[in-house]
């Protein structure tokens, strides 16, 4: 494993450089030539984020998230099972120990356990970890660090969804995740697919870069930059997935960025799209559609399966 890869916190933030792609909330967002991905500067002290994510994130920033996550679970099951089926194809049946890093309210972890995985979660938010435990899941409350990784032990698979965009040093987290895995183990990483062609097309129509949201989103990956970082750390890429490109609604004139009720309506329409295919037994058509989008670097998420050799 290569241990010399640089993350944003590996050097002083003043030494990061690259063209500025956006400015918001007192931050510059740069295409960093040091790190190989887009991130905000100046980078906040990690200690400044601890209280935010442990106590306030779900109550202040996402007050409806837990309720909506429960409402969406019938639809979310499609994507959860898609990820778990790929893991089950990449690993022998005897290897089913999984850690969900940043498990949130626990729905993915519950789906994994229902399928026979020996799963546990790690979640910094007090509200979310309590919800996950109420589902009967084994969840540790806390932040994922190299020290915590050593305490957790080894796993056959690690799932890390919507985590890397929030942390000052995403490379450190990926390095720690590498150390969690047994040889041949698989890491699933999901991040927003940001600065995508559809997003850029929407800004050409006058919309601001709505996805840029420091300090809550510090890092901005796409399929290419996430793949580069994973390979630099020694992972072998195996598969990629994505989800419905929400930006299509913007390109068709529906500006959900300025109207949360319209955003929820657009979200419900993408749910109907996926569920209609599933209800007609066309899950493989749905998966093929999203694989094709992922291969083209499109879709709202960049999800990559990477193997520790």
C-alpha positions in Angstrom: 0.0 0.0 0.0 1.3 3.5 -0.8 1.4 5.6 2.3 2.7 8.9 0.8 -0.6 10.1 -0.7 -1.5 13.6 0.4 -4.8 14.6 1.8 -5.9 18.2 2.4 -4.8 18.1 6.1 -1.4 16.5 5.2 0.1 19.9 4.5 -0.8 23.5 5.4 -3.9 24.6 3.5 -2.0 27.6 2.2 0.2 25.3 0.2 -2.8 23.8 -1.7 -3.2 25.4 -5.2 -5.2 25.1 -8.3 -7.8 27.1 -10.3 -10.8 28.4 -8.2 -14.0 26.9 -9.5 -16.4 28.6 -7.0 -16.6 30.8 -4.0 -19.1 30.5 -1.2 -19.5 31.3 2.5 -15.9 32.7 2.7 -14.3 29.6 1.1 -12.6 29.2 -2.3 -13.3 25.8 -3.9 -10.3 24.8 -6.0 -9.3 22.0 -8.4 -6.3 21.2 -6.2 -3.3 20.0 -8.1 -1.7 18.8 -4.8 -4.6 16.5 -3.9 -6.0 15.6 -7.3 -9.6 16.5 -6.4 -11.7 19.6 -5.8 -11.9 20.9 -2.2 -12.5 24.0 -0.2 -9.9 26.3 1.3 -9.2 27.4 4.0 -9.8 24.0 5.6 -11.5 24.1 9.0 -9.8 22.6 12.0 -11.2 19.0 12.4 -12.0 19.8 16.1 -14.4 22.5 15.0 -16.5 19.9 13.2 -16.9 17.5 16.1 -19.7 19.1 17.9 -21.5 20.0 14.6 -21.6 16.4 13.4 -22.0 14.7 16.8 -24.9 16.9 18.1 -26.3 19.4 15.5 -26.1 18.1 12.0 -29.4 16.1 11.9 -31.3 18.6 14.0 -30.1 21.9 12.4 -28.9 21.1 8.9 -31.1 18.1 8.1 -34.2 18.3 10.3 -36.4 16.2 8.0 -33.8 13.7 6.9 -34.7 10.9 9.4 -38.4 11.1 8.6 -37.8 11.2 4.8 -35.3 8.4 5.0 -38.0 6.2 6.6 -40.5 7.3 4.0 -38.1 6.5 1.1 -36.9 3.1 2.3 -39.0 1.1 -0.1 -37.2 2.9 -2.9 -33.9 3.1 -1.2 -33.9 -0.7 -0.9 -33.3 -1.0 -4.6 -30.0 0.8 -4.4 -29.0 -0.9 -1.1 -29.6 -4.3 -2.6 -27.8 -3.3 -5.8 -24.7 -2.6 -3.7 -25.0 -5.7 -1.6 -25.4 -7.9 -4.6 -22.2 -6.6 -6.1 -20.4 -7.2 -2.8 -21.8 -10.7 -2.7 -20.5 -11.3 -6.3 -17.0 -10.0 -5.4 -16.7 -12.0 -2.1 -17.1 -15.7 -1.4 -20.1 -16.7 0.6 -18.0 -17.4 3.7 -16.9 -13.7 3.9 -19.8 -11.6 5.1 -18.4 -9.3 7.9 -19.3 -5.7 7.1 -18.7 -2.3 8.6 -20.9 0.7 7.6 -18.8 3.8 8.2 -21.1 6.8 8.8 -24.1 4.5 8.9 -26.6 7.4 9.5 -30.0 6.1 10.6 -29.0 2.5 9.8 -31.2 1.5 6.9 -28.4 0.2 4.7 -27.0 -1.7 7.6 -30.4 -3.2 8.4 -30.7 -4.4 4.8 -27.3 -6.0 4.9 -28.1 -7.8 8.1 -31.4 -9.0 6.7 -29.4 -10.5 3.8 -27.3 -12.5 6.2 -24.3 -10.1 6.7 -22.7 -9.8 10.1 -22.9 -6.0 10.2 -22.0 -3.2 12.5 -22.0 0.5 12.1 -20.0 3.6 13.1 -21.9 7.0 13.2 -20.9 10.3 14.8 -24.4 11.7 15.1 -26.1 11.0 18.4 -29.6 11.3 16.8 -28.7 9.0 13.9 -26.9 6.4 15.9 -29.8 6.2 18.4 -32.2 5.6 15.5 -29.9 2.9 14.1 -29.8 1.1 17.5 -33.6 1.3 17.7 -33.6 -0.9 14.6 -31.8 -3.6 16.6 -28.4 -2.8 15.0 -24.9 -2.8 16.6 -23.7 0.7 16.1 -20.8 2.5 17.7 -21.2 6.3 18.1 -18.0 8.2 17.2 -15.8 9.4 14.4 -13.8 7.2 12.1 -10.1 7.7 12.7 -7.0 5.5 12.3 -7.1 4.8 16.0 -10.8 3.8 15.9 -10.1 1.6 12.9 -7.6 -0.4 14.9 -10.1 -0.8 17.7 -12.8 -2.1 15.3 -10.7 -4.9 13.9 -10.9 -6.4 10.4 -13.8 -6.8 7.9 -14.5 -8.4 4.6 -16.4 -5.3 3.3 -16.6 -1.6 4.3 -19.4 0.7 3.2 -18.8 4.5 3.3 -21.6 6.6 1.8 -21.8 10.4 1.8 -18.9 10.7 4.2 -15.9 11.9 2.2 -17.4 15.2 1.2 -17.7 16.2 4.9 -14.2 15.7 6.3 -11.0 17.8 6.2 -8.9 14.8 5.1 -10.7 12.3 3.0 -7.5 10.5 2.1 -6.8 9.7 5.7 -10.3 8.1 6.0 -9.7 6.0 2.9 -6.3 5.0 4.2 -7.9 3.9 7.5 -10.6 2.0 5.6 -7.9 0.2 3.6 -6.4 -1.0 7.0 -9.8 -2.2 8.1 -10.1 -4.7 5.3 -8.8 -8.2 5.1 -6.8 -9.0 1.9 -9.3 -9.3 -0.9 -11.9 -7.2 1.1 -14.0 -4.7 -0.7 -14.6 -1.0 0.0 -17.8 0.7 -1.3 -17.5 4.4 -1.5 -20.4 6.7 -2.5 -20.1 10.5 -2.9 -22.0 13.1 -4.7 -20.9 13.3 -8.4 -20.0 17.0 -8.4 -19.0 19.4 -11.1 -20.6 17.0 -13.5 -21.4 17.9 -17.1 -25.1 18.2 -16.3 -24.4 20.5 -13.3 -22.1 22.7 -15.5 -24.8 22.8 -18.2 -27.3 24.0 -15.6 -25.0 26.8 -14.5 -24.7 27.9 -18.1 -28.4 28.6 -17.9 -27.9 31.0 -15.1 -28.1 28.8 -12.0 -25.4 29.2 -9.3 -23.3 26.2 -8.3 -25.9 25.1 -5.8 -24.0 21.9 -4.9 -21.1 23.9 -3.4 -21.8 24.1 0.3 -18.8 24.6 2.5 -18.2 24.1 5.4 -20.6 21.1 5.4 -19.3 19.9 2.0 -15.5 20.4 1.9 -14.6 18.0 -0.9 -16.1 17.5 -4.4 -15.4 14.3 -6.2 -16.4 12.8 -9.5 -15.8 9.2 -10.8 -12.4 10.2 -12.2 -10.9 11.9 -9.2 -12.3 9.3 -6.7 -10.9 6.5 -8.8 -7.5 8.2 -9.0 -7.3 8.6 -5.2 -8.4 5.0 -4.6 -5.8 3.6 -7.0 -3.1 5.8 -5.5 -3.8 4.2 -2.1 -3.4 0.7 -3.6 -7.0 -0.3 -4.2 -8.0 -2.2 -7.4 -11.2 -0.8 -8.9 -13.9 -3.4 -9.6 -17.3 -1.8 -10.3 -19.1 1.6 -10.5 -22.7 2.6 -9.9 -24.8 5.7 -9.8 -28.3 7.0 -9.3 -30.8 9.1 -11.3 -29.3 12.4 -12.5 -31.4 14.9 -10.6 -29.9 17.7 -12.7 -32.0 16.6 -15.6 -35.0 18.3 -14.0 -33.0 21.5 -13.9 -32.1 21.2 -17.6 -35.8 20.8 -18.3 -36.7 24.0 -16.5 -37.6 22.8 -13.0 -35.4 24.7 -10.5 -35.7 22.7 -7.4 -32.6 24.4 -5.9 -34.8 27.4 -5.0 -37.9 25.5 -3.9 -37.6 22.6 -1.4 -41.2 21.5 -2.1 -40.4 21.2 -5.8 -37.2 19.4 -4.9 -39.2 16.8 -3.0 -41.6 16.5 -5.9 -38.7 15.9 -8.3 -37.3 13.3 -5.9 -40.6 11.5 -5.8 -40.6 11.4 -9.6 -37.2 9.7 -9.7 -38.5 7.2 -7.1 -41.4 6.4 -9.4 -39.1 5.9 -12.3 -37.0 3.3 -10.4 -39.9 1.6 -8.7 -41.9 1.3 -11.9 -39.1 -0.7 -13.5 -38.7 -2.9 -10.4 -42.4 -3.6 -10.1 -42.4 -4.9 -13.7 -39.5 -7.3 -13.0 -37.1 -5.0 -15.0 -34.5 -4.6 -12.3 -31.7 -5.6 -14.6 -32.8 -3.0 -17.1 -32.7 -0.4 -14.3 -29.2 -1.5 -13.3 -28.0 -1.5 -16.9 -29.3 2.0 -17.3 -27.3 3.2 -14.3 -24.2 1.3 -15.2 -24.2 3.0 -18.6 -24.6 6.4 -16.9 -21.8 5.6 -14.5 -19.5 4.5 -17.4 -20.1 7.9 -19.0 -19.3 9.7 -15.7 -22.9 10.8 -15.3 -25.5 10.3 -12.5 -26.1 12.1 -9.2 -23.7 9.8 -7.2 -20.3 8.4 -7.9 -20.2 4.9 -6.3 -17.1 2.8 -6.6 -16.3 -0.7 -5.5 -12.5 -1.1 -4.8 -10.7 -4.2 -3.6 -7.7 -4.3 -1.2 -5.3 -6.8 -2.9 
